[in-house]
Amino acid sequence: MEEQQKEKLFNQKESGWNHVDEDKKEKILKLSREYMEFLNKAKTEREFIEQARKLADANGYRDIIEFESLKPGDKIYFVNRDKSMYLAIIGEKNIEEGMHIIGSHIDSPRLDLKPNPLCEDTGFAYLKTHYYGGVKKYQWTTIPLSMHGVIVKANGEKIKVDIGEDENDPIFTITDLLPHLAQEQMEKKLKNGVEGENLKILIGNIPLQDKNISEKVKLNILNILNQKYGITESDFVSSEIELVPAFRARSLGLDQSMIAAYGQDDKVCAYTSLVAMMELESVKNTAICILTDKEEIGSMGNTGMESHMFDFFISEILNKLQINRPNLLDKVFCFSKMLSSDVTAAFDPVYAQVSDQSNAAFLGKGIALEKYSGVRGKSGGSDANAEYVAWVRNVLEKNKIQYQVGELGKVDIGGGGTIAYILANKGADVIDCGVPVLSMHAPYEVTSKYDVYSAYETYKAFWKE
């Protein structure tokens, strides 16, 4: 009797795998395979948008520019500078009743090349980098790195760069001291063990055979680049080259229950929301999927969520619905509901001291809701209203989707932010809702296949509500 009361009254969450039959397990594994295949093609924000656009085109979506007018059921998208994308299905209800928005970011911590990156030092050629987002710098040494991005020449010619993913490609790395000579380094604080300026990419060692030329290795590298891409050193100034781990997404564990991959923050939420939208044919409220850039550095810039580009997209929808008028955009936002679909830290028993276990998210226990974000006294965060949290709970519970609720670490230890506050500032109801991740921001992050599928189920249910 007491056990029944406990089960009824306590908020206990067990592993979601306990309730997975063979049919659902196959669906989970299938989605995970497709997700890993997608990740291997989309390690950067540009590559993600390229793949997302292909998927949208294949599922009947068209660029909003092609439409003179819109009606319920129309599937549209807008690509912003090849680094962010907004998709929509026009709903049956008047858009003035609000939209259902899911927003994820597709940028991840990485190393960017400096504007003048190429240098030579005592017979080695290097590329200088500036790290992007929150990284533990020591994690980026002595691992295989691949090079992705674009070079745009002064005449406007755009050259795509992708080196290190194919088995026949060379890879790159950042060297570190051997333990025998690292006594001074190991006395430093962990965050200072590797300095940012020392994150130099080793790219060559063969000199040109000419005694009269200085920087022979650098010149040899420039010759190789000129022959392959037709570029000179000055073309680096107008390039966007990112160094990311050359690891491929793989199943993790003898039971293959998890996924190890680079960039799951936040491509895991972006991918599951994108796939969920592709399976929708009609919706009551206009459904919006945001794939945004620059979240890892504050959502700034014209491809970040702070930009007015998303407002432009919604304004274009209102224009082509032929209902736009002054202040309507504000009204639509104020009546909208949003899931800020961003990952959260999963409880790690190896580092249990940083988490309040009763308020932490766990791998394998379903989608994770975070009522509020921010640091210390919730500073800089978004805090969802209780009424909206209850509304989201109802969607999950009636669709039998397992979920958990927590926060990012102990008070005064944890904290962080997402894009939630940006849409909340526009008047929408917003809550963070994403997949728990182990080793977040590391070159190799870990998620549960069960949670990945729960995210897909959640986003689809939210849009169908």
Summary of the structure (lengths in Angstrom):
residues: 465
radius of gyration: 23.7
end to end distance: 36.9
largest distance: 90.7
contacts: 1511
relative contact order: 0.17
helix: 37%
strand: 25%
